[in-house]
């Protein structure tokens, strides 16, 4: 099948498939005499797995090793690779969630402070003269 058919079968775009190939995430398929890429069912299965892993927020650097093992390894090796990667990704997500919660709390505090300020339509010289700008800039 050609890249358009592989894209449709994997719910990816042809550009995404080409991008994954350029980044080395996916093995390059053989080319026909015409120069077109030729995708097999195995390629499509790999594309679907790549899509599923990306939907789990795995970075491409983490997707590539899993796909490599999936292409050449046993089911046990695939499971081990996924377990290791998913464990790391969960830790990374927990850290990111904590950072986002801190940012949310900070924004909430700033918003409450902004709502308590009296409204003024006075033109102030310079950005730092505005009380709300100072509040945000100083944290």
LINMO-V745769 format. One record per residue. N is the residue number from 1. RES is the residue in three letters. SS is DSSP state (H for helix, E for strand, L for the rest). Layout:
N_RES_SS, N_RES_SS
//
This chain:
1_UNK_L, 2_UNK_L, 3_UNK_H, 4_UNK_H, 5_UNK_H, 6_UNK_H, 7_UNK_H, 8_UNK_H, 9_UNK_H, 10_UNK_H, 11_UNK_L, 12_UNK_L, 13_UNK_L, 14_UNK_H, 15_UNK_H, 16_UNK_H, 17_UNK_H, 18_UNK_H, 19_UNK_H, 20_UNK_H, 21_UNK_H, 22_UNK_H, 23_UNK_L, 24_UNK_L, 25_UNK_L, 26_UNK_L, 27_UNK_L, 28_UNK_L, 29_UNK_L, 30_UNK_L, 31_UNK_E, 32_UNK_L, 33_UNK_L, 34_UNK_L, 35_UNK_L, 36_UNK_L, 37_UNK_E, 38_UNK_L, 39_UNK_L, 40_UNK_L, 41_UNK_H, 42_UNK_H, 43_UNK_H, 44_UNK_H, 45_UNK_H, 46_UNK_H, 47_UNK_H, 48_UNK_H, 49_UNK_H, 50_UNK_H, 51_UNK_H, 52_UNK_H, 53_UNK_H, 54_UNK_H, 55_UNK_H, 56_UNK_L, 57_UNK_L, 58_UNK_L, 59_UNK_L, 60_UNK_H, 61_UNK_H, 62_UNK_H, 63_UNK_H, 64_UNK_H, 65_UNK_H, 66_UNK_H, 67_UNK_H, 68_UNK_H, 69_UNK_H, 70_UNK_H, 71_UNK_H, 72_UNK_H, 73_UNK_L, 74_UNK_L, 75_UNK_H, 76_UNK_H, 77_UNK_H, 78_UNK_H, 79_UNK_H, 80_UNK_H, 81_UNK_H, 82_UNK_H, 83_UNK_H, 84_UNK_H, 85_UNK_H, 86_UNK_H, 87_UNK_H, 88_UNK_H, 89_UNK_H, 90_UNK_H, 91_UNK_H, 92_UNK_H, 93_UNK_H, 94_UNK_H, 95_UNK_H, 96_UNK_H, 97_UNK_H, 98_UNK_H, 99_UNK_H, 100_UNK_H, 101_UNK_H, 102_UNK_H, 103_UNK_H, 104_UNK_H, 105_UNK_H, 106_UNK_H, 107_UNK_H, 108_UNK_H, 109_UNK_H, 110_UNK_H, 111_UNK_H, 112_UNK_H, 113_UNK_H, 114_UNK_H, 115_UNK_H, 116_UNK_H, 117_UNK_L, 118_UNK_L, 119_UNK_L, 120_UNK_L, 121_UNK_L, 122_UNK_L, 123_UNK_L, 124_UNK_L, 125_UNK_L, 126_UNK_L, 127_UNK_H, 128_UNK_H, 129_UNK_H, 130_UNK_L, 131_UNK_H, 132_UNK_H, 133_UNK_H, 134_UNK_H, 135_UNK_H, 136_UNK_H, 137_UNK_H, 138_UNK_H, 139_UNK_L
//
